[in-house]
Amino acid sequence: NNNNNTILNPFQPHIIMSDMAANFTGDQRTDALRTLGLVERALDVSTVLLGEGGTFLAKCFSCPEEQGLREAATAAGFRNVRTV
């Protein structure tokens, strides 16, 4: 991440890990999309809190929309965006 929020957050973490998941409905697509929405919010928070070179790690369930999350992470300045 390449933002400089040292003045706003002098104690910046080196890593933010999101293990959030929405309450399951039983519908795989709905559950994946709702959890993806939580990950997107966590990504937004991480761009404010993390310093240069910080790491954001999150889980989400596989769905076609996860490509948008990878693109958002790249656009936010994360250099290595991976799916494992």
C-alpha positions, 0 to 999 in steps of 0.5 A, spaced: 500 500 500 502 506 498 499 511 502 502 516 507 497 516 513 503 516 519 500 523 521 493 520 522 495 513 524 502 513 528 502 506 530 500 503 523 500 495 523 504 491 518 498 487 516 491 486 517 487 480 516 480 479 515 476 472 517 469 475 516 464 471 513 456 473 512 451 469 516 450 463 511 443 463 507 444 456 504 445 459 497 452 459 495 452 465 490 448 469 495 453 467 501 459 468 496 457 475 494 455 477 501 462 475 504 465 479 498 462 485 500 465 484 507 472 483 504 471 489 500 469 493 506 475 491 510 480 492 504 477 500 504 479 500 512 486 497 510 488 502 505 487 507 511 490 504 516 496 500 513 503 504 512 507 503 506 508 496 504 503 493 509 499 487 508 492 485 507 490 478 507 482 476 507 478 470 505 472 470 500 468 464 497 470 463 490 465 467 485 466 471 478 466 477 482 472 476 486 476 479 480 473 485 481 476 485 488 483 483 486 483 489 481 480 494 487 486 491 491 491 493 485 488 500 484 489 501 492 496 500 491 497 493 493 503 490 489 502 483 490 495 481 489 494 473 489 489 468 490 490 461 494 
